[in-house]
Amino acid sequence: MLSYFSSPRVRISSGLLIAAACISLAPPVAVAQITPPLRILLANDDGIGAPGLAVLAEALADLGDVSVFAPSTNRSGSSLALEMRGSTEVERFERDGRFFGYGVASTPAGAMMVGLEHALAAGKPFDLVVSGINRGANVGDLGHFSGTVGSAMIGAYYGVPAVAVSADATAPDYELSARVAVAFIRQMLQYRPAPGTVYSINVPRGVDEADLQIVVAPMGGSYVRFGFDVNLEASPPVAVPRFRVGEAEAGSDTDAYNRGRVTVTPLRFDWTDRPALREMQAWDLRVRQ
């Protein structure tokens, strides 16, 4: 049950796939197959000038026409936040003396939405949205805070297949991450990707490209825990960000990432807790006077 990507160096290990609860790339419902050349919308949360964005844009050009709509500045940690007050400034951005894309004075989700709305108004919808390459992994709980994942989620919100790509923060290998992303997308397209799904790819540092295994695993754990050290007695009162080493349960994407494996996790825009939903349907929730 080995599934090979177009690149012979990139593969999914069937053993690890089984250990990761057999999450399949195949969607639960039949959708139209998408084949290159594609119309691709690319965004990120590190900003229009981020190096990872440029590397990914160049790599994705092998799959079709790439349009870039990214935040004007770094808006990391924005998740799905939107700024819908007043008009939003959009500026043409050049890289190396050539037009590269549009910088949007908004959040990552907002930038993605602007790009999608522009295409819909022109009658040229996108086949795929991609967000990244982020400087910093977004495995486990961190995915909830990530502007990279949040931007891709907007694609899912609009019914467009979506991919988020993130790399290690201390030593990001953007070239490798871009090659992995393109190889994965080529494979994903064969399975008719579900429009409501975000495929979140995370590439750790020190990956041996000669034996590059991609683990499909569920979201879980945290390699870092966020918080604040609060001192309300200070003048003025202050809250200082705090970062601590987190934990990762076996079989989670964080666990696989910490062991040096590239991970892919399918995420849904729908956050419904299905087991809790079934349990609550038996509750007596009448409001008594």
C-alpha positions as a printed NumPy array, in Angstrom:
array([[  0.   ,   0.   ,   0.   ],
       [  2.793,   2.391,  -0.889],
       [  1.644,   5.491,  -2.693],
       [  4.37 ,   7.225,  -4.684],
       [  4.582,  10.888,  -5.616],
       [  5.776,  12.036,  -9.048],
       [  9.18 ,  12.61 ,  -7.457],
       [ 10.829,   9.227,  -6.804],
       [ 12.377,  10.58 ,  -3.608],
       [  9.075,  11.418,  -1.958],
       [  6.778,   8.687,  -0.706],
       [  4.119,   7.881,   1.818],
       [  5.03 ,   4.968,   4.071],
       [  2.131,   2.552,   4.385],
       [  3.222,   1.454,   7.855],
       [  3.201,   5.   ,   9.142],
       [ -0.065,   5.63 ,   7.363],
       [ -1.678,   2.764,   9.267],
       [ -0.162,   3.995,  12.542],
       [ -1.752,   7.359,  11.85 ],
       [ -5.27 ,   5.916,  11.914],
       [ -5.419,   5.335,   8.157],
       [ -6.364,   8.897,   7.211],
       [ -6.997,   8.772,   3.469],
       [ -6.38 ,  11.462,   0.884],
       [ -9.496,  10.335,  -0.963],
       [-12.503,  12.633,  -0.293],
       [-15.747,  11.261,   1.157],
       [-17.735,  12.492,  -1.866],
       [-17.064,  12.453,  -5.592],
       [-15.895,  15.773,  -7.039],
       [-14.616,  16.792, -10.435],
       [-11.019,  15.867, -11.176],
       [ -8.628,  18.791, -11.528],
       [ -5.732,  18.538, -13.949],
       [ -2.872,  20.949, -14.756],
       [ -2.488,  23.588, -15.945],
       [ -4.139,  25.075, -12.887],
       [ -5.187,  28.534, -11.848],
       [ -3.507,  28.872,  -8.437],
       [ -3.954,  31.563,  -5.788],
       [ -0.956,  31.874,  -3.477],
       [ -0.883,  33.693,  -0.123],
       [  0.996,  33.529,   3.181],
       [  1.128,  35.153,   6.615],
       [  4.787,  36.272,   6.657],
       [  4.065,  39.053,   4.176],
       [  4.433,  39.716,   0.452],
       [  8.214,  40.165,   0.749],
       [  8.876,  36.861,   2.552],
       [ 11.437,  34.569,   0.858],
       [  9.35 ,  31.424,   1.327],
       [  6.524,  32.958,  -0.705],
       [  8.831,  33.699,  -3.631],
       [ 10.315,  30.194,  -3.669],
       [  6.883,  28.583,  -3.585],
       [  5.544,  30.864,  -6.33 ],
       [  8.371,  29.795,  -8.625],
       [  7.847,  26.1  ,  -7.881],
       [  4.074,  26.253,  -8.369],
       [  4.553,  27.78 , -11.83 ],
       [  5.222,  24.221, -13.04 ],
       [  1.565,  23.461, -12.309],
       [ -0.006,  26.459, -14.017],
       [ -0.708,  30.173, -13.622],
       [  0.068,  31.571, -10.147],
       [ -1.508,  34.739,  -8.742],
       [ -0.136,  36.154,  -5.479],
       [ -2.28 ,  38.034,  -2.954],
       [ -0.474,  38.261,   0.39 ],
       [ -0.508,  40.575,   3.429],
       [  1.515,  43.741,   2.964],
       [  3.37 ,  43.024,   6.205],
       [  4.02 ,  40.063,   8.485],
       [  0.716,  39.022,  10.062],
       [  1.743,  35.738,  11.674],
       [ -0.57 ,  34.235,  14.284],
       [ -3.685,  35.811,  12.777],
       [ -5.555,  32.529,  12.304],
       [ -8.863,  33.279,  10.512],
       [ -9.08 ,  36.921,  11.61 ],
       [-10.665,  39.361,   9.168],
       [-10.67 ,  43.167,   9.105],
       [-13.889,  44.237,   7.393],
       [-14.029,  47.911,   8.379],
       [-13.714,  50.487,   5.607],
       [-11.755,  49.921,   2.401],
       [ -8.655,  47.718,   2.201],
       [ -5.58 ,  49.026,   0.411],
       [ -4.142,  46.783,  -2.304],
       [ -0.777,  47.573,  -3.889],
       [  1.156,  46.075,  -6.788],
       [  4.395,  44.507,  -5.573],
       [  7.556,  44.002,  -7.598],
       [ 10.374,  41.543,  -6.953],
       [ 13.687,  41.808,  -8.82 ],
       [ 12.224,  44.553, -10.998],
       [  9.247,  42.49 , -12.153],
       [  5.6  ,  42.35 , -11.105],
       [  5.185,  39.625,  -8.479],
       [  1.733,  40.055,  -6.968],
       [ -0.462,  42.184,  -4.761],
       [  0.198,  43.272,  -1.202],
       [ -3.055,  43.522,   0.742],
       [ -3.264,  45.664,   3.88 ],
       [ -5.127,  42.956,   5.732],
       [ -4.768,  39.659,   7.537],
       [ -3.718,  36.457,   5.737],
       [ -7.363,  35.366,   5.569],
       [ -8.318,  38.783,   4.248],
       [ -5.631,  38.719,   1.576],
       [ -6.788,  35.3  ,   0.394],
       [-10.389,  36.488,   0.329],
       [ -9.493,  39.548,  -1.736],
       [ -7.765,  37.331,  -4.295],
       [-10.679,  34.902,  -4.468],
       [-13.262,  37.673,  -4.813],
       [-11.241,  39.361,  -7.567],
       [-11.125,  36.121,  -9.554],
       [-14.826,  35.402,  -9.069],
       [-15.757,  38.904, -10.222],
       [-13.654,  38.368, -13.357],
       [-15.321,  35.02 , -14.033],
       [-12.02 ,  33.159, -13.64 ],
       [-12.219,  31.15 , -10.401],
       [ -9.152,  29.412,  -9.011],
       [ -8.65 ,  25.656,  -9.113],
       [ -6.414,  25.597,  -6.042],
       [ -5.284,  27.872,  -3.231],
       [ -1.918,  27.497,  -1.511],
       [ -0.6  ,  29.306,   1.564],
       [  3.089,  29.469,   2.551],
       [  5.858,  28.713,   2.828],
       [  5.587,  29.719,   6.464],
       [  8.696,  30.204,   8.6  ],
       [  7.684,  27.97 ,  11.498],
       [  5.86 ,  24.647,  11.699],
       [  2.104,  24.55 ,  12.157],
       [  1.608,  21.012,  13.432],
       [ -0.77 ,  20.159,  16.253],
       [ -2.501,  22.862,  18.257],
       [ -0.438,  25.582,  16.604],
       [ -2.531,  25.162,  13.47 ],
       [ -5.41 ,  26.932,  15.233],
       [ -3.311,  30.09 ,  15.667],
       [ -1.61 ,  29.989,  12.261],
       [ -2.297,  32.668,   9.699],
       [ -0.895,  30.286,   7.097],
       [ -3.522,  27.669,   7.912],
       [ -6.17 ,  30.356,   8.38 ],
       [ -5.462,  31.75 ,   4.918],
       [ -5.81 ,  28.287,   3.372],
       [ -9.051,  27.794,   5.328],
       [-10.553,  30.687,   3.388],
       [-10.044,  28.615,   0.258],
       [-11.999,  25.796,   1.909],
       [-14.666,  28.342,   2.894],
       [-15.034,  29.248,  -0.792],
       [-15.113,  25.583,  -1.824],
       [-11.636,  25.548,  -3.391],
       [ -9.125,  22.756,  -2.61 ],
       [ -6.449,  24.195,  -0.336],
       [ -2.885,  23.437,   0.757],
       [ -0.885,  25.069,   3.568],
       [  2.906,  24.7  ,   3.604],
       [  5.122,  25.349,   6.645],
       [  8.807,  24.767,   7.414],
       [ 11.032,  24.714,  10.489],
       [ 11.513,  28.169,  11.999],
       [ 15.197,  27.904,  12.919],
       [ 16.491,  26.493,   9.634],
       [ 13.719,  26.573,   7.003],
       [ 14.574,  24.747,   3.775],
       [ 12.288,  26.608,   1.403],
       [ 13.554,  24.857,  -1.726],
       [ 12.899,  21.39 ,  -0.306],
       [  9.556,  22.468,   1.147],
       [  8.474,  23.806,  -2.247],
       [  9.465,  20.573,  -3.992],
       [  7.545,  18.539,  -1.424],
       [  4.485,  20.781,  -1.851],
       [  4.455,  20.479,  -5.64 ],
       [  4.99 ,  16.701,  -5.49 ],
       [  2.162,  16.375,  -2.973],
       [ -0.192,  18.527,  -5.051],
       [  0.435,  16.399,  -8.133],
       [ -0.466,  13.301,  -6.105],
       [ -3.419,  14.988,  -4.394],
       [ -4.996,  15.92 ,  -7.723],
       [ -5.227,  12.237,  -8.669],
       [ -7.509,  11.673,  -5.678],
       [ -9.981,  14.45 ,  -6.55 ],
       [ -9.298,  16.603,  -3.459],
       [-12.245,  17.513,  -1.273],
       [-13.089,  21.239,  -1.681],
       [-13.735,  21.685,   2.049],
       [-10.369,  20.254,   3.119],
       [ -7.064,  22.005,   3.872],
       [ -4.033,  19.759,   3.455],
       [ -1.461,  21.108,   5.921],
       [  2.156,  20.183,   5.062],
       [  4.977,  20.631,   7.582],
       [  8.671,  20.165,   6.761],
       [ 11.138,  19.838,   9.68 ],
       [ 14.812,  20.712,   9.519],
       [ 17.49 ,  18.173,   8.733],
       [ 15.337,  16.075,   6.412],
       [ 17.273,  13.404,   4.507],
       [ 15.999,  13.964,   0.987],
       [ 17.362,  10.583,  -0.127],
       [ 14.841,   8.896,   2.204],
       [ 12.068,  11.434,   2.49 ],
       [  8.931,   9.946,   4.01 ],
       [  5.696,  11.844,   4.309],
       [  3.528,  10.82 ,   7.257],
       [ -0.222,  11.353,   7.059],
       [ -1.233,  11.942,  10.669],
       [ -3.974,  13.594,  12.739],
       [ -3.543,  16.987,  14.346],
       [ -2.363,  16.69 ,  17.935],
       [  0.031,  17.949,  20.581],
       [  2.138,  21.108,  20.711],
       [  5.869,  21.425,  20.244],
       [  5.604,  24.798,  21.961],
       [  3.028,  26.175,  24.386],
       [  2.1  ,  29.838,  24.308],
       [  1.132,  31.925,  27.291],
       [  1.763,  35.16 ,  29.199],
       [  3.56 ,  36.01 ,  32.428],
       [  1.214,  38.602,  33.904],
       [  2.185,  41.263,  36.451],
       [ -0.706,  43.547,  37.282],
       [  1.23 ,  45.087,  40.18 ],
       [  3.826,  46.632,  37.865],
       [  3.529,  50.256,  36.771],
       [  2.194,  50.083,  34.184],
       [  0.716,  46.539,  34.411],
       [  2.403,  44.224,  31.938],
       [  1.931,  40.822,  30.269],
       [  5.064,  39.286,  28.737],
       [  4.77 ,  36.495,  26.131],
       [  5.933,  33.087,  27.357],
       [  7.022,  30.083,  25.297],
       [  7.52 ,  26.62 ,  26.789],
       [  8.265,  23.203,  25.343],
       [  5.045,  21.3  ,  24.718],
       [  4.093,  17.639,  24.499],
       [  2.999,  15.374,  21.668],
       [  1.108,  12.115,  21.919],
       [  2.287,   9.158,  19.855],
       [  0.749,   9.005,  16.402],
       [  0.086,  12.751,  16.162],
       [  1.485,  15.055,  13.491],
       [  3.563,  16.824,  16.147],
       [  5.1  ,  13.517,  17.225],
       [  6.022,  12.619,  13.651],
       [  7.362,  16.123,  12.99 ],
       [  9.503,  16.005,  16.13 ],
       [ 10.991,  12.751,  14.833],
       [ 12.078,  14.49 ,  11.623],
       [  9.259,  13.41 ,   9.34 ],
       [  7.429,  15.579,   6.845],
       [  3.748,  15.527,   7.802],
       [  0.468,  16.1  ,   6.   ],
       [ -2.744,  16.589,   7.973],
       [ -6.188,  17.055,   6.396],
       [ -8.119,  19.787,   8.228],
       [-11.744,  20.866,   7.903],
       [-13.356,  24.28 ,   8.085],
       [-16.139,  22.617,  10.083],
       [-14.963,  22.485,  13.723],
       [-17.935,  20.416,  14.941],
       [-17.128,  17.89 ,  17.665],
       [-19.082,  14.93 ,  16.229],
       [-18.902,  12.639,  19.319],
       [-20.102,  15.487,  21.548],
       [-22.844,  16.309,  19.042],
       [-24.191,  12.746,  19.155],
       [-24.077,  12.739,  22.957],
       [-25.806,  16.113,  23.273],
       [-28.69 ,  15.041,  21.048],
       [-29.833,  12.919,  24.012],
       [-29.676,  15.8  ,  26.487],
       [-32.847,  17.343,  27.857],
       [-32.222,  20.98 ,  26.999],
       [-35.703,  22.379,  27.556],
       [-35.734,  25.789,  29.17 ],
       [-37.963,  25.63 ,  32.22 ],
       [-39.629,  28.659,  33.715]])
